Amino acid sequence: QKEVEQDPGPLSVPEGAIVSLNCTYSNSAFQYFMWYRQYSRKGPELLMYTYSSGNKEDGRFTAQVDKSSKYISLFIRDSQPSDSATYLCAMKGDYKLSFGAGTTVTVRA
Amino acid sequence: DVKVTQSSRYLVKRTGEKVFLECVQDMDHENMFWYRQDPGLGLRLIYFSYDVKMKEKGDIPEGYSVSREKKERFSLILESASTNQTSMYLCASSSGGQETQYFGPGTRLLVL
């Protein structure tokens, strides 16, 4: 069983829709949670970072962490075509990050 | 802004060749990492380094080695390239007390 499970999609939504992305994990030692966005043929860039259960907002993006259920989510409101990318969840316990496989999102104009 | 650069965006090599992938960061970060990214598998850690001349194996170190002679530079070496090493290679760096990592643009390596 992988430490981090992420539905690979692909996910296709119309412009303006809410995008919902999820990851589950099995390692209770994970304390830090991140979402990265990766455009085609580029390296991942950090989108959101949180270390506590609950919600964290940044503009159109909301990261949600539920440590008791070992479940994290990323919501994108009012999605735009420029949000089309692969989204990777990442988690850290001790010294290294563990990544989900990534979900590819396409926002249709 | 943190900048992580990788020496090549695309490389084509033949089986058995020795391959060098170079990574440079300009933010004086202590930690540097090499990952490979494959469809459906996500990012897998090959090696990392938390100081000059220090290295630690990640999850998939077989067939790879690394070198860190200077703080800003971390090299990944494929001693004898094989076709199953065809992949996207990503370098990342982070500060000592920082959880987040900053990535380079990646090198797409094709081994024929």
Contacts between the chains, C-beta under 8 A, distances in Angstrom:
chain1	res1	chain2	res2	distance
A	4	B	42	7.8
A	6	B	42	7.6
A	8	B	40	6.5
A	32	B	99	4.2
A	34	B	99	7.4
A	34	B	100	6.1
A	36	B	103	7.8
A	41	B	106	7.5
A	41	B	108	7.6
A	42	B	105	5.8
A	42	B	106	7.0
A	43	B	4	7.5
A	43	B	90	5.6
A	43	B	103	3.7
A	43	B	104	5.2
A	43	B	105	4.8
A	43	B	106	4.9
A	44	B	43	7.7
A	44	B	90	7.3
A	44	B	103	4.9
A	45	B	103	7.0
A	46	B	100	5.3
A	46	B	101	7.8
A	46	B	102	7.1
A	49	B	99	7.0
A	49	B	100	5.4
A	51	B	99	7.5
A	88	B	42	6.8
A	88	B	43	7.1
A	92	B	99	5.1
A	95	B	48	7.8
A	95	B	56	7.9
A	96	B	33	7.9
A	96	B	45	5.7
A	96	B	48	6.9
A	96	B	58	6.9
A	97	B	43	7.9
A	97	B	45	7.7
A	97	B	101	6.2
A	99	B	42	4.5
A	99	B	43	4.3
A	100	B	42	5.9
A	101	B	40	5.8
A	101	B	41	6.3
A	101	B	42	4.0
A	102	B	42	5.9
